[in-house]
Amino acid sequence: MLDTSFLIDLERETANGELGAVRRFLPSLRERPFVMSIVTVEELLEGATDEAAALASVQRFSIQGLHLAQARRCALLQCRVRRRLGENDAWLVATAESIDADIVGADRIEFARLGARYLRDR
């Protein structure tokens, strides 16, 4: 499951013709299906300067919605932690757990609970 931080960094590196941390990390994901949460789609659209281009770019991914299974996991997750996660991060973690997916993104404290399931791109 691709986090917004990963996708933004990938777009920047690609636009700049740069072989940065994200583009060097991509080959390690070659055999994995790319999945995106609807929450990630919202975050991308919120920050997009060209909504049509952003929508076109997310169409190539399998997009996971939010349903009862994710709501239950999200509620349980938020009740069990001493410090609540940000709402979007909690939804992302709950979605990843419900489909047994790893999360790919920048090193974020919010995802530390995933352990080896969190794949840092840098």
N, C-alpha and C positions, 0 to 999 in steps of 0.2 A: 504494500500500500504506500503510495507516494505522498509525502507530506508537502505542503505548500512551499516550505523552505527549500526543498530539493528542486521543485519545478521552477521556482524563481531563479535560483542559482544556475540551473541548466539553461534557462532562457538567456540570462545575462552572458554566460560563457559562450553560448552559440552565437548570439548577436555580435559579440566582440571578437569572434574567431579565436577564442582562448581555449587552450587545453588545460583547464583548471581541475580542481579536486573532483567536482561532480562528473565531468566528462571522462576523467580517468577512472572513476568508480563504475561507470555504466557497464563495461564489459563483465564485471562480476555479477551483474544481474541478468545476463544474457538468457539463461534458462528459466527465468521466473516470469510469470504473467504480471503485467502492470495493472494495478487496480487503484482507483481513486475514490475517496469518500465524497459524497455530495457536499460535505462541509468544506473540503478542499476546493471543490468547484466554486462554492460561494466565495471563499477567500480570494481565489484567483480573479473572479469577476469583479469583486469589490475593488481590487487594485488595478484592474485593467484600464489602459488608455484606449484600447481598441476592443470593444466587447465582442464584435463579430469574429475577430481573429482569435480571441481567447476561447470563445465557444467552439470554433472550428478545431482548435488544438486539443480540447478535452474529448472530442468525439471519438478519438482513436483508443480511448481507455474504457475498460469496464468500470462503470460508475456504480458504487454501492450506496443505496439509499438508507434512510433511517426508518426502522420499524420497531415493533414491540421488543424483539430480542435485543436490539442495540439500546433501547430505552432502559430495559431492565439491567443490562450490564453497566450502563452509564450510571444509573442510580446507585447500584451496588458499589461501584468503584468510588464514587464521590462520598458515600457514607463511610467507607472503610479507611480513607486516607486522613491523616492528621491535617494536612493542608490541601484544600480542594484544588483540583486542576482547573485551568481556564476552561470555560464551557466548550469551545471548539476542540481543544486538546482532549478533553474527556470523551467527546463524541467520537473522535478519531481513534482513540485507544479502544473504546467499546466496540466500534465497528471492526477494527483489526482483530480483536479477540474473538468476535462472533464468527468471523470467516476464517480463523486460524491463519492470519496473514502477519508478515513482518512489516514494520514501518521503516521507510527509508527517508532520511532527512538529515538536517544539521543536528549536532549534539545538543539536545534540549533536556533540561532537568525534568520536564513534565513526562518524558517517555522513559526515564531511567528504570521505572518499575518493570519494564518489559525485558530487561536484561539482554540476552542474546537475540531476542526477537526484534531489537531496535538496531537497524543497520545504519551507522553514521557514514555520511558521504565524505567526511573530513575529520 
